[in-house]
């Protein structure tokens, strides 16, 4: 088998750039369980601070900020491997 014939077979067996499906590796944030878990935890912290005497306002808002920062870091890590750079409508 000639080298050009082998190269032709490899080229024919690999999908071309036009036939590959271009998709974002991560979901929209509203479609993730992490988002809804963050919302639930924040709601629970705020409700607990409203009904509890031992959980003050400053501590509650500090916890809310910590949860939000944790969520932002997790989304950043999830999107760090994607090729999507934004700018165009999907």
Secondary structure, DSSP 8 states (H G I E B T S, - for coil): --HHHHHHHHHHHS--TTTS----SS--GGGSHHHHHHHHHHHHHHHHHHH-SSS-HHHHHHHHHHHHHHHHHHHHHHHTT------S--
